[in-house]
Amino acid sequence: MWLALSIIFLTSFFSLYIYSKWIYGYWKRRNIPYLTPTYPIGNFEPPWAINEGFHKTMANTYNEFKKKGYKYGGIFSFLRPTFVPVDLDIIKHIMIKDFQYFVDRGVYYNEKTDPLSAHLFSMEGDKWRSLRARLSPTFTSGKMKSMFQIVMDCGKGLQDGLRKRATGRNREIVSK
């Protein structure tokens, strides 16, 4: 009984190890520069020891590829390969011409319990295509130009409100 369970456990562990090694060879098989991943978390810090946020980790990754002179590179989020474009022409091409091929970003969202998480940058597949088709006409260059002054006025109002609030709080702290 124990022998059979041990064999099953070792076989499962060995199979998972071989599978992860194969996954971690994804960028190498495609001759794309990549950062060496750590099993099983890839190129990110373990969830229990996070010192920086996701955005800071991605900025560091981008800067590392840029420092080495690469136009793009690959990393791993656990066992999932992730493409990191560095060259501005490639980023522009992805964001404008090839956007429909980059629909699945692997970001969590739940429309029912957290409707604000279901936005254009987190949705995937047909829902993403539908939302993008509805939103794209809103952001034409003419409409963006007409919204610019409204956004500037709102920003100025926010700045003034925050400045008043900050100076009011400073007086309260000093008087105590």
CORWO-V551272 format. One record per pair of residues at least 24 apart in sequence whose C-alpha atoms are under 6 Angstrom apart, sorted by the first residue. I is the first residue (numbers start at 1). J is the second residue. Records with the same first field share a line. If there is no record, write none. Layout:
I: J ; J
//
This chain:
33: 73
34: 73 ; 74 ; 75
35: 75
40: 78
41: 78
42: 76 ; 77 ; 78
43: 76
//
